[in-house]
Amino acid sequence: MTIRTRPRGGGGAPALRPAQVLDVLSMLYPQQQIGLWMLNDNGLAQVKDRSRRQNHGVYSGTGVTLNQPGHRNTSSALFDGSAGYANVYSAQLAADFNSEELTLAILVRMLSSTPWTDGNSRRFMHFGVDGNNFITLRKHTNNNEIILAYTAGATSKNINPTGQADLDWFLLVMTVSKAADQLKAFKRSPTFGARGMQIGTTQTGLGTWAGTLASTLCNLGALATTPTEMHSGWLLGGALWTKAIPEIDLQAAGDALFG
C-alpha cells in the first residue's frame, strides 16, 4: 500500500510515500473497530482513540515518554518498565467489547535485548474481567518467548512462540472466534511473515466468557493499573475489533506496514 501526496507548492505529479500506521489500521474493518490507540499523543492527559467509537483513555502519571521515534515516521510512546501504562477503559468500551469475536493488534519494540531475557512478564495489551476471563499479548517470563492468550470461563488457550528476540518493530495480532472455535496468532516484522504471518498452532476448545471488562484491567503496557507486568520499550497502534479478521486481510495490512 502506498499513499499519493502532492509536492509542496501544488505543482507536479503526486509523489508516493509508504503507508503510515494510521492509514493501514484505520482502514482495516473500520465499522468493527472499537479502539485504535495510536499512542502518538502530544500530551499525557488523554490516550486518544482514533476509531469511530472514540473510546479514549488516560496515561499513568509517570513512566511514559511521548513523541518517541516510531515506525514509518509515526511517533510512539516509550514505557519505562516500572510505572508507565495507558489505561483505555471506558463504560462505552466495555459495552462495545465482543468477548466471542475479536481481533487484538499492536506494534511493539523492546527497549533492548534485556527485556527478552530478564525473567519478567511484560504486557503489551491486556483486556480482562478477572483472572478467569481475559485476553492478552505479552512477553513470557521464559527467555525469548511471547504469549498470545484467551482465557474464558477459566479455560485457557495460549499460543507461545519461542525464539523471539526482535529489536526492531514488529506487529503482533491475535484473533478469536467462538463461532469457529478458533484462536490464532500472527506476527509481521522486517524479517518475518512475508510468506505467511501465522505463528503457532490454531487453538480450539475455547471456553465461555463471563462478566464485563474491569476498569483496572484494560491497559496497553501493563496487566493492571496497580501497576504490574510493565512493558519496557515502545508501543504504537494498539487496536481492537469486534471481528476475527481473516488472515488474508491481516497479511495485506502486515505487508503494507513492513513490505
N, C-alpha and C positions, 0 to 999 in steps of 0.2 A: 504494500500500500504506500502510495506517495501522495502528497498534497501540493497543489499548484498555488504559488504565491506570486504576486506582481512585484517587479523590481521597484525600488523607491523612485518616486518621480512619475510613476504610472506608465512609463514607456516600455516598449519591448514586449516579448512574449513572456507568459508566466513561467517562473522557474519552478523546478521540482525540489521538494525537501522531504526527507524521511518522515513517516507518520509519527506524530507525537503520542505519548502515552494516553493523554486525554482523548485524542482523536480516536484511537483504537478502542479503548474501553467504553467510552460513551456511546459508540455506535454498535456495540455488541448487545443485542436484545434490550434496547433501552426501556421498552414497556415492562419488562420483567426485572429491571434493575432497581433495587431498593436502597442501594448505597454505593457511592463512588467517592471515597475519601482520598483525594489526591495527595494530601499531606504536603502541599506546596503553598501553604497559607503564609500570609505576611505577618501574622501575629498569633500569640498563643491563646487569645480569647475564644477562638472557635475553630473546630475541625470542620471545615466546610464540606458538605455533601454536594457533589456536582451531578447527582442523579436527579430525575424528575421529582423524586419523593422528598428531597431536601431534609433528610434525616441528619441534621448537624450534631456534632458532638463537642467535647471540650478536651483540651490538653491538660496533663498534670501540671502542677505549678512549677516544677523543676525537672531537669533531666532530659528535656527535648530542645534541640537546636534546629531552628528552621532555616530555610533558604540555603540548603546544602546542595552540592552538585548531585544531580540525579542521572536519569537515563534519557537520552535523546533531548538534551537541553531542557529538561523539565526538572525543576528543583525538587528536593526531597527533604525529609525530616531525619535527623540523627538522634537515636535513642541511646542513652548513656549506659544501659545495662544494670542500673540500680534504682532509678527513681522515675524515669520517663516512660510515659504511655499516652495513648489517645483513647479516651472513653467515648464511644459513639452511641451509647444507649439513648433511646427516647421512647416515650409511650407509643409514638407512631411507628417506630422501627419494630417494636415488639408486636404491634398489630399487623404490620406488613409481612413479618417473617413467616416463611413456609418451612416448617421443620421436615417435611417429607419430600420436597422437590427444591433443590437449591444448587447453586454454584458459588464457591468462595475462591477469590483470587487476590494475589498481591505480588508486587515486585520487591525483592529482598536483596540486600547486600550486607554481608557480615563486616564488622569493623576490621578484622584481621583474621589470621588463621587461629588465633587463641580461642575465640568463642566456639569454634568447631570441636575443640579438644579439652575444654575446661571442666567437663563433668556436670555442667549446669543445663537444666531445661530452659529453653528460651522461646517464648511465644511470639509468633509473627501476627496471627489473628486468632481470636477466641470469642465465641458466642455461646452462652450457656444459661441453663436454668439452675443447675447444681452439678454435683459430681456424677450424676447418673444420666444427664441429658445435656450434651454439648457437642459442638463442632470446633475443631482446632487445627491449625497448621503451626508446627513448632519444630525446633531442634531438640533432639533426644538428649538425655543425659549421657548416652553412649557416644563415643567419639565418631564424628563424621556421619551421623545418622539423623534423618528427619522423620517426623511422624505426621501423617495426614489422617485424622481420626474423626469418626462419627459414633457417638455413644448415645443410644436412645433406649429409655426404659432399662438402664443398666446393662444393655447388650452392647459391647464394644466391638467395633470393626476398625482396624487400623491398617494402614499401608506404611511400611517402614523402609524406605530406600536407604541403603548403606553406601559407603564410599563417596560421600558428599564433602566437597572441600572448596566450593566456589568462592572466589574472592572478587568476582565481578558481579554485576546484576544478574538475577535470574527470576523468571516468572514461575510461581507455584500456584497450582489450581487443583481444587477438589470438587467433584460433582457427586450429588446424592440423588437417587431416585428410588423412593419407596415403591412406586408402581412397578418399576422394572426390577426392583430388589437388587440394586447395584450401587456400589461405592467405587469411584475411580479417581486416580491421581494423575496429574500431568505436570511436566516441567519443560521450560524452554529457556535456553541461555545461548550465549555466543557459540558454545561448543557442544550443545546437546539439544536434541529434539527436532532437528530439521527434517528428519525422515520418520517422525513419529514421536509424539510428546508423552504418551502414557508411560508411567513408571509404576512398577509393582504389578500385582495381580488384582484383577477386579474382585471385590469382596461382595458376598451375598449373605442372606440371612439377617437382614437389618432388623433392628428392634423397633418398638413403637414409642415415639417421643411422648413425654408427659410434661406439662407445665409451660409457662411463658418465660421469656427471657428475663434474667435478673439484671438490675441496673448496674451492679458491680462487675458483671461478667461479660461485658460486650466491649472488647478492647482490641486495639492494634498495639502491639509491642509489649503486651503483658497478659497474664492469666486473669488477674483481678486488680481492682483499684487499691488494694492494700498497701503497696503493690508487690507482686510475686512473679517469678519466672520471666524476668525482663529481657527484652531483646537488646543486643549490643551491636549496633550498626545502623544502617539506613533502611527506611521503608518508603514505598511510593505506590500510589494507585491501588489501595485496598478496595475491593469491590464485592458486592453480594447481590445475587439474583434469586428469584423465586422460580427457577427453572434449572434442570440439569442440562447444561449446554452441550450439544453434540460435539464429538471430537473434531469433526471436520471444520467447525466454526472456531474452536479453540486453536486448532492448527493454523488457521488463517490469521488469527489475531497474534499468535506467537511469532509467526513468520514476519508479520508486519512490524513487530517490535524488535526482532533480532535478525531478520533476513538481510 
